[in-house]
């Protein structure tokens, strides 16, 4: 009976990873195909200059777009209100804002900066749409729609309180 039993060797058994590799061959392409790739865009913003710098004579125009609950005010910090754009059908009129900013850009083509001043509780979407309308405008050029630059250097701050109506 001694001859029937063989001594087992001390070598560990081989691992069979074929099934695991087959799973990886199928799983990796599936995960890559179903992955959602997100697109992030970053916009560099600045803090508006201090009020003391408002008297700088080298700046002919200090453009401000003030987001109010009922309107958008396009103004010059030193010269006052340029245009008030009231809400249309309960929404801010970004098309008119873009047209006004195009007129301002035509007067001062070298101007690149603008201050965006938002009231408290301004919706984020309104802020983004105002920034988009301030930065560029879609124009038709040689049969193609291209983005023309308006005021790409945007500073963001708090809007001054609206003037109270006098009784």
MODELLER restraints for C-alpha pairs under 7 A, 6 or more apart:
rsr = mdl.restraints
at = mdl.atoms
rsr.add(forms.Gaussian(group=physical.xy_distance, feature=features.Distance(at['CA:45:A'], at['CA:154:A']), mean=5.63, stdev=0.5))
rsr.add(forms.Gaussian(group=physical.xy_distance, feature=features.Distance(at['CA:45:A'], at['CA:155:A']), mean=5.43, stdev=0.5))
rsr.add(forms.Gaussian(group=physical.xy_distance, feature=features.Distance(at['CA:45:A'], at['CA:156:A']), mean=6.79, stdev=0.5))
rsr.add(forms.Gaussian(group=physical.xy_distance, feature=features.Distance(at['CA:46:A'], at['CA:154:A']), mean=6.37, stdev=0.5))
rsr.add(forms.Gaussian(group=physical.xy_distance, feature=features.Distance(at['CA:46:A'], at['CA:155:A']), mean=4.26, stdev=0.5))
rsr.add(forms.Gaussian(group=physical.xy_distance, feature=features.Distance(at['CA:46:A'], at['CA:156:A']), mean=6.33, stdev=0.5))
rsr.add(forms.Gaussian(group=physical.xy_distance, feature=features.Distance(at['CA:47:A'], at['CA:155:A']), mean=5.06, stdev=0.5))
rsr.add(forms.Gaussian(group=physical.xy_distance, feature=features.Distance(at['CA:47:A'], at['CA:156:A']), mean=5.70, stdev=0.5))
rsr.add(forms.Gaussian(group=physical.xy_distance, feature=features.Distance(at['CA:47:A'], at['CA:157:A']), mean=6.46, stdev=0.5))
rsr.add(forms.Gaussian(group=physical.xy_distance, feature=features.Distance(at['CA:48:A'], at['CA:115:A']), mean=6.03, stdev=0.5))
rsr.add(forms.Gaussian(group=physical.xy_distance, feature=features.Distance(at['CA:48:A'], at['CA:155:A']), mean=5.08, stdev=0.5))
rsr.add(forms.Gaussian(group=physical.xy_distance, feature=features.Distance(at['CA:48:A'], at['CA:156:A']), mean=6.20, stdev=0.5))
rsr.add(forms.Gaussian(group=physical.xy_distance, feature=features.Distance(at['CA:48:A'], at['CA:157:A']), mean=6.22, stdev=0.5))
rsr.add(forms.Gaussian(group=physical.xy_distance, feature=features.Distance(at['CA:54:A'], at['CA:78:A']), mean=6.92, stdev=0.5))
rsr.add(forms.Gaussian(group=physical.xy_distance, feature=features.Distance(at['CA:61:A'], at['CA:76:A']), mean=6.08, stdev=0.5))
rsr.add(forms.Gaussian(group=physical.xy_distance, feature=features.Distance(at['CA:62:A'], at['CA:76:A']), mean=5.19, stdev=0.5))
rsr.add(forms.Gaussian(group=physical.xy_distance, feature=features.Distance(at['CA:62:A'], at['CA:77:A']), mean=5.38, stdev=0.5))
rsr.add(forms.Gaussian(group=physical.xy_distance, feature=features.Distance(at['CA:63:A'], at['CA:75:A']), mean=5.91, stdev=0.5))
rsr.add(forms.Gaussian(group=physical.xy_distance, feature=features.Distance(at['CA:63:A'], at['CA:76:A']), mean=4.83, stdev=0.5))
rsr.add(forms.Gaussian(group=physical.xy_distance, feature=features.Distance(at['CA:63:A'], at['CA:77:A']), mean=6.49, stdev=0.5))
rsr.add(forms.Gaussian(group=physical.xy_distance, feature=features.Distance(at['CA:63:A'], at['CA:114:A']), mean=5.00, stdev=0.5))
rsr.add(forms.Gaussian(group=physical.xy_distance, feature=features.Distance(at['CA:63:A'], at['CA:115:A']), mean=6.21, stdev=0.5))
rsr.add(forms.Gaussian(group=physical.xy_distance, feature=features.Distance(at['CA:64:A'], at['CA:74:A']), mean=5.87, stdev=0.5))
rsr.add(forms.Gaussian(group=physical.xy_distance, feature=features.Distance(at['CA:64:A'], at['CA:75:A']), mean=5.11, stdev=0.5))
rsr.add(forms.Gaussian(group=physical.xy_distance, feature=features.Distance(at['CA:64:A'], at['CA:76:A']), mean=5.95, stdev=0.5))
rsr.add(forms.Gaussian(group=physical.xy_distance, feature=features.Distance(at['CA:64:A'], at['CA:77:A']), mean=6.57, stdev=0.5))
rsr.add(forms.Gaussian(group=physical.xy_distance, feature=features.Distance(at['CA:64:A'], at['CA:114:A']), mean=5.78, stdev=0.5))
rsr.add(forms.Gaussian(group=physical.xy_distance, feature=features.Distance(at['CA:64:A'], at['CA:115:A']), mean=4.66, stdev=0.5))
rsr.add(forms.Gaussian(group=physical.xy_distance, feature=features.Distance(at['CA:64:A'], at['CA:116:A']), mean=5.84, stdev=0.5))
rsr.add(forms.Gaussian(group=physical.xy_distance, feature=features.Distance(at['CA:64:A'], at['CA:117:A']), mean=6.99, stdev=0.5))
rsr.add(forms.Gaussian(group=physical.xy_distance, feature=features.Distance(at['CA:65:A'], at['CA:72:A']), mean=6.82, stdev=0.5))
rsr.add(forms.Gaussian(group=physical.xy_distance, feature=features.Distance(at['CA:65:A'], at['CA:73:A']), mean=5.63, stdev=0.5))
rsr.add(forms.Gaussian(group=physical.xy_distance, feature=features.Distance(at['CA:65:A'], at['CA:74:A']), mean=4.64, stdev=0.5))
rsr.add(forms.Gaussian(group=physical.xy_distance, feature=features.Distance(at['CA:65:A'], at['CA:75:A']), mean=6.32, stdev=0.5))
rsr.add(forms.Gaussian(group=physical.xy_distance, feature=features.Distance(at['CA:65:A'], at['CA:115:A']), mean=6.23, stdev=0.5))
rsr.add(forms.Gaussian(group=physical.xy_distance, feature=features.Distance(at['CA:65:A'], at['CA:116:A']), mean=4.92, stdev=0.5))
rsr.add(forms.Gaussian(group=physical.xy_distance, feature=features.Distance(at['CA:65:A'], at['CA:117:A']), mean=6.10, stdev=0.5))
rsr.add(forms.Gaussian(group=physical.xy_distance, feature=features.Distance(at['CA:66:A'], at['CA:72:A']), mean=5.73, stdev=0.5))
rsr.add(forms.Gaussian(group=physical.xy_distance, feature=features.Distance(at['CA:66:A'], at['CA:73:A']), mean=4.93, stdev=0.5))
rsr.add(forms.Gaussian(group=physical.xy_distance, feature=features.Distance(at['CA:66:A'], at['CA:74:A']), mean=6.44, stdev=0.5))
rsr.add(forms.Gaussian(group=physical.xy_distance, feature=features.Distance(at['CA:66:A'], at['CA:116:A']), mean=6.01, stdev=0.5))
rsr.add(forms.Gaussian(group=physical.xy_distance, feature=features.Distance(at['CA:66:A'], at['CA:117:A']), mean=4.66, stdev=0.5))
rsr.add(forms.Gaussian(group=physical.xy_distance, feature=features.Distance(at['CA:66:A'], at['CA:118:A']), mean=5.82, stdev=0.5))
rsr.add(forms.Gaussian(group=physical.xy_distance, feature=features.Distance(at['CA:66:A'], at['CA:159:A']), mean=6.09, stdev=0.5))
rsr.add(forms.Gaussian(group=physical.xy_distance, feature=features.Distance(at['CA:67:A'], at['CA:73:A']), mean=6.60, stdev=0.5))
rsr.add(forms.Gaussian(group=physical.xy_distance, feature=features.Distance(at['CA:67:A'], at['CA:117:A']), mean=6.16, stdev=0.5))
rsr.add(forms.Gaussian(group=physical.xy_distance, feature=features.Distance(at['CA:67:A'], at['CA:118:A']), mean=4.76, stdev=0.5))
rsr.add(forms.Gaussian(group=physical.xy_distance, feature=features.Distance(at['CA:67:A'], at['CA:119:A']), mean=6.15, stdev=0.5))
rsr.add(forms.Gaussian(group=physical.xy_distance, feature=features.Distance(at['CA:68:A'], at['CA:118:A']), mean=6.85, stdev=0.5))
rsr.add(forms.Gaussian(group=physical.xy_distance, feature=features.Distance(at['CA:68:A'], at['CA:119:A']), mean=5.89, stdev=0.5))
rsr.add(forms.Gaussian(group=physical.xy_distance, feature=features.Distance(at['CA:70:A'], at['CA:86:A']), mean=6.19, stdev=0.5))
rsr.add(forms.Gaussian(group=physical.xy_distance, feature=features.Distance(at['CA:70:A'], at['CA:87:A']), mean=5.75, stdev=0.5))
rsr.add(forms.Gaussian(group=physical.xy_distance, feature=features.Distance(at['CA:71:A'], at['CA:84:A']), mean=6.68, stdev=0.5))
rsr.add(forms.Gaussian(group=physical.xy_distance, feature=features.Distance(at['CA:71:A'], at['CA:85:A']), mean=5.42, stdev=0.5))
rsr.add(forms.Gaussian(group=physical.xy_distance, feature=features.Distance(at['CA:71:A'], at['CA:86:A']), mean=4.22, stdev=0.5))
rsr.add(forms.Gaussian(group=physical.xy_distance, feature=features.Distance(at['CA:71:A'], at['CA:87:A']), mean=5.31, stdev=0.5))
rsr.add(forms.Gaussian(group=physical.xy_distance, feature=features.Distance(at['CA:71:A'], at['CA:92:A']), mean=6.54, stdev=0.5))
rsr.add(forms.Gaussian(group=physical.xy_distance, feature=features.Distance(at['CA:72:A'], at['CA:84:A']), mean=5.91, stdev=0.5))
rsr.add(forms.Gaussian(group=physical.xy_distance, feature=features.Distance(at['CA:72:A'], at['CA:85:A']), mean=5.04, stdev=0.5))
rsr.add(forms.Gaussian(group=physical.xy_distance, feature=features.Distance(at['CA:72:A'], at['CA:86:A']), mean=6.44, stdev=0.5))
rsr.add(forms.Gaussian(group=physical.xy_distance, feature=features.Distance(at['CA:73:A'], at['CA:81:A']), mean=6.98, stdev=0.5))
rsr.add(forms.Gaussian(group=physical.xy_distance, feature=features.Distance(at['CA:73:A'], at['CA:83:A']), mean=6.04, stdev=0.5))
rsr.add(forms.Gaussian(group=physical.xy_distance, feature=features.Distance(at['CA:73:A'], at['CA:84:A']), mean=4.54, stdev=0.5))
rsr.add(forms.Gaussian(group=physical.xy_distance, feature=features.Distance(at['CA:73:A'], at['CA:85:A']), mean=6.20, stdev=0.5))
rsr.add(forms.Gaussian(group=physical.xy_distance, feature=features.Distance(at['CA:74:A'], at['CA:81:A']), mean=6.24, stdev=0.5))
rsr.add(forms.Gaussian(group=physical.xy_distance, feature=features.Distance(at['CA:74:A'], at['CA:82:A']), mean=5.48, stdev=0.5))
rsr.add(forms.Gaussian(group=physical.xy_distance, feature=features.Distance(at['CA:74:A'], at['CA:83:A']), mean=5.24, stdev=0.5))
rsr.add(forms.Gaussian(group=physical.xy_distance, feature=features.Distance(at['CA:74:A'], at['CA:84:A']), mean=6.26, stdev=0.5))
rsr.add(forms.Gaussian(group=physical.xy_distance, feature=features.Distance(at['CA:75:A'], at['CA:81:A']), mean=4.19, stdev=0.5))
rsr.add(forms.Gaussian(group=physical.xy_distance, feature=features.Distance(at['CA:75:A'], at['CA:82:A']), mean=4.76, stdev=0.5))
rsr.add(forms.Gaussian(group=physical.xy_distance, feature=features.Distance(at['CA:75:A'], at['CA:83:A']), mean=6.77, stdev=0.5))
rsr.add(forms.Gaussian(group=physical.xy_distance, feature=features.Distance(at['CA:76:A'], at['CA:82:A']), mean=6.67, stdev=0.5))
rsr.add(forms.Gaussian(group=physical.xy_distance, feature=features.Distance(at['CA:85:A'], at['CA:93:A']), mean=6.91, stdev=0.5))
rsr.add(forms.Gaussian(group=physical.xy_distance, feature=features.Distance(at['CA:87:A'], at['CA:93:A']), mean=5.93, stdev=0.5))
rsr.add(forms.Gaussian(group=physical.xy_distance, feature=features.Distance(at['CA:94:A'], at['CA:130:A']), mean=6.81, stdev=0.5))
rsr.add(forms.Gaussian(group=physical.xy_distance, feature=features.Distance(at['CA:94:A'], at['CA:133:A']), mean=6.43, stdev=0.5))
rsr.add(forms.Gaussian(group=physical.xy_distance, feature=features.Distance(at['CA:98:A'], at['CA:133:A']), mean=5.46, stdev=0.5))
rsr.add(forms.Gaussian(group=physical.xy_distance, feature=features.Distance(at['CA:98:A'], at['CA:134:A']), mean=6.78, stdev=0.5))
rsr.add(forms.Gaussian(group=physical.xy_distance, feature=features.Distance(at['CA:98:A'], at['CA:137:A']), mean=6.91, stdev=0.5))
rsr.add(forms.Gaussian(group=physical.xy_distance, feature=features.Distance(at['CA:102:A'], at['CA:150:A']), mean=6.90, stdev=0.5))
rsr.add(forms.Gaussian(group=physical.xy_distance, feature=features.Distance(at['CA:105:A'], at['CA:150:A']), mean=6.36, stdev=0.5))
rsr.add(forms.Gaussian(group=physical.xy_distance, feature=features.Distance(at['CA:112:A'], at['CA:150:A']), mean=6.92, stdev=0.5))
rsr.add(forms.Gaussian(group=physical.xy_distance, feature=features.Distance(at['CA:112:A'], at['CA:151:A']), mean=4.51, stdev=0.5))
rsr.add(forms.Gaussian(group=physical.xy_distance, feature=features.Distance(at['CA:112:A'], at['CA:152:A']), mean=5.94, stdev=0.5))
rsr.add(forms.Gaussian(group=physical.xy_distance, feature=features.Distance(at['CA:112:A'], at['CA:153:A']), mean=5.78, stdev=0.5))
rsr.add(forms.Gaussian(group=physical.xy_distance, feature=features.Distance(at['CA:113:A'], at['CA:151:A']), mean=5.26, stdev=0.5))
rsr.add(forms.Gaussian(group=physical.xy_distance, feature=features.Distance(at['CA:113:A'], at['CA:152:A']), mean=6.37, stdev=0.5))
rsr.add(forms.Gaussian(group=physical.xy_distance, feature=features.Distance(at['CA:113:A'], at['CA:153:A']), mean=4.40, stdev=0.5))
rsr.add(forms.Gaussian(group=physical.xy_distance, feature=features.Distance(at['CA:113:A'], at['CA:154:A']), mean=5.74, stdev=0.5))
rsr.add(forms.Gaussian(group=physical.xy_distance, feature=features.Distance(at['CA:114:A'], at['CA:151:A']), mean=6.06, stdev=0.5))
rsr.add(forms.Gaussian(group=physical.xy_distance, feature=features.Distance(at['CA:114:A'], at['CA:153:A']), mean=6.36, stdev=0.5))
rsr.add(forms.Gaussian(group=physical.xy_distance, feature=features.Distance(at['CA:114:A'], at['CA:154:A']), mean=5.17, stdev=0.5))
rsr.add(forms.Gaussian(group=physical.xy_distance, feature=features.Distance(at['CA:114:A'], at['CA:155:A']), mean=6.29, stdev=0.5))
rsr.add(forms.Gaussian(group=physical.xy_distance, feature=features.Distance(at['CA:115:A'], at['CA:154:A']), mean=5.72, stdev=0.5))
rsr.add(forms.Gaussian(group=physical.xy_distance, feature=features.Distance(at['CA:115:A'], at['CA:155:A']), mean=4.59, stdev=0.5))
rsr.add(forms.Gaussian(group=physical.xy_distance, feature=features.Distance(at['CA:115:A'], at['CA:156:A']), mean=5.82, stdev=0.5))
rsr.add(forms.Gaussian(group=physical.xy_distance, feature=features.Distance(at['CA:116:A'], at['CA:154:A']), mean=6.75, stdev=0.5))
rsr.add(forms.Gaussian(group=physical.xy_distance, feature=features.Distance(at['CA:116:A'], at['CA:155:A']), mean=5.89, stdev=0.5))
rsr.add(forms.Gaussian(group=physical.xy_distance, feature=features.Distance(at['CA:116:A'], at['CA:156:A']), mean=4.82, stdev=0.5))
rsr.add(forms.Gaussian(group=physical.xy_distance, feature=features.Distance(at['CA:116:A'], at['CA:157:A']), mean=6.33, stdev=0.5))
rsr.add(forms.Gaussian(group=physical.xy_distance, feature=features.Distance(at['CA:117:A'], at['CA:156:A']), mean=5.81, stdev=0.5))
rsr.add(forms.Gaussian(group=physical.xy_distance, feature=features.Distance(at['CA:117:A'], at['CA:157:A']), mean=4.79, stdev=0.5))
rsr.add(forms.Gaussian(group=physical.xy_distance, feature=features.Distance(at['CA:117:A'], at['CA:158:A']), mean=4.96, stdev=0.5))
rsr.add(forms.Gaussian(group=physical.xy_distance, feature=features.Distance(at['CA:117:A'], at['CA:159:A']), mean=4.40, stdev=0.5))
rsr.add(forms.Gaussian(group=physical.xy_distance, feature=features.Distance(at['CA:118:A'], at['CA:157:A']), mean=6.51, stdev=0.5))
rsr.add(forms.Gaussian(group=physical.xy_distance, feature=features.Distance(at['CA:118:A'], at['CA:158:A']), mean=5.19, stdev=0.5))
rsr.add(forms.Gaussian(group=physical.xy_distance, feature=features.Distance(at['CA:118:A'], at['CA:159:A']), mean=4.82, stdev=0.5))
rsr.add(forms.Gaussian(group=physical.xy_distance, feature=features.Distance(at['CA:119:A'], at['CA:158:A']), mean=6.04, stdev=0.5))
rsr.add(forms.Gaussian(group=physical.xy_distance, feature=features.Distance(at['CA:119:A'], at['CA:159:A']), mean=4.98, stdev=0.5))
rsr.add(forms.Gaussian(group=physical.xy_distance, feature=features.Distance(at['CA:134:A'], at['CA:150:A']), mean=6.37, stdev=0.5))
rsr.add(forms.Gaussian(group=physical.xy_distance, feature=features.Distance(at['CA:134:A'], at['CA:151:A']), mean=5.77, stdev=0.5))
rsr.add(forms.Gaussian(group=physical.xy_distance, feature=features.Distance(at['CA:135:A'], at['CA:149:A']), mean=6.27, stdev=0.5))
rsr.add(forms.Gaussian(group=physical.xy_distance, feature=features.Distance(at['CA:135:A'], at['CA:150:A']), mean=5.29, stdev=0.5))
rsr.add(forms.Gaussian(group=physical.xy_distance, feature=features.Distance(at['CA:135:A'], at['CA:151:A']), mean=4.79, stdev=0.5))
rsr.add(forms.Gaussian(group=physical.xy_distance, feature=features.Distance(at['CA:135:A'], at['CA:152:A']), mean=4.31, stdev=0.5))
rsr.add(forms.Gaussian(group=physical.xy_distance, feature=features.Distance(at['CA:136:A'], at['CA:147:A']), mean=6.05, stdev=0.5))
rsr.add(forms.Gaussian(group=physical.xy_distance, feature=features.Distance(at['CA:136:A'], at['CA:148:A']), mean=5.43, stdev=0.5))
rsr.add(forms.Gaussian(group=physical.xy_distance, feature=features.Distance(at['CA:136:A'], at['CA:149:A']), mean=4.50, stdev=0.5))
rsr.add(forms.Gaussian(group=physical.xy_distance, feature=features.Distance(at['CA:136:A'], at['CA:150:A']), mean=4.86, stdev=0.5))
rsr.add(forms.Gaussian(group=physical.xy_distance, feature=features.Distance(at['CA:136:A'], at['CA:151:A']), mean=6.89, stdev=0.5))
rsr.add(forms.Gaussian(group=physical.xy_distance, feature=features.Distance(at['CA:137:A'], at['CA:147:A']), mean=5.45, stdev=0.5))
rsr.add(forms.Gaussian(group=physical.xy_distance, feature=features.Distance(at['CA:137:A'], at['CA:148:A']), mean=5.26, stdev=0.5))
rsr.add(forms.Gaussian(group=physical.xy_distance, feature=features.Distance(at['CA:137:A'], at['CA:149:A']), mean=6.62, stdev=0.5))
rsr.add(forms.Gaussian(group=physical.xy_distance, feature=features.Distance(at['CA:137:A'], at['CA:150:A']), mean=6.93, stdev=0.5))
rsr.add(forms.Gaussian(group=physical.xy_distance, feature=features.Distance(at['CA:138:A'], at['CA:145:A']), mean=6.19, stdev=0.5))
rsr.add(forms.Gaussian(group=physical.xy_distance, feature=features.Distance(at['CA:138:A'], at['CA:146:A']), mean=5.53, stdev=0.5))
rsr.add(forms.Gaussian(group=physical.xy_distance, feature=features.Distance(at['CA:138:A'], at['CA:147:A']), mean=4.53, stdev=0.5))
rsr.add(forms.Gaussian(group=physical.xy_distance, feature=features.Distance(at['CA:138:A'], at['CA:148:A']), mean=6.12, stdev=0.5))
rsr.add(forms.Gaussian(group=physical.xy_distance, feature=features.Distance(at['CA:139:A'], at['CA:145:A']), mean=5.47, stdev=0.5))
rsr.add(forms.Gaussian(group=physical.xy_distance, feature=features.Distance(at['CA:139:A'], at['CA:146:A']), mean=5.50, stdev=0.5))
rsr.add(forms.Gaussian(group=physical.xy_distance, feature=features.Distance(at['CA:139:A'], at['CA:147:A']), mean=6.21, stdev=0.5))
rsr.add(forms.Gaussian(group=physical.xy_distance, feature=features.Distance(at['CA:139:A'], at['CA:148:A']), mean=6.47, stdev=0.5))
rsr.add(forms.Gaussian(group=physical.xy_distance, feature=features.Distance(at['CA:140:A'], at['CA:146:A']), mean=6.30, stdev=0.5))
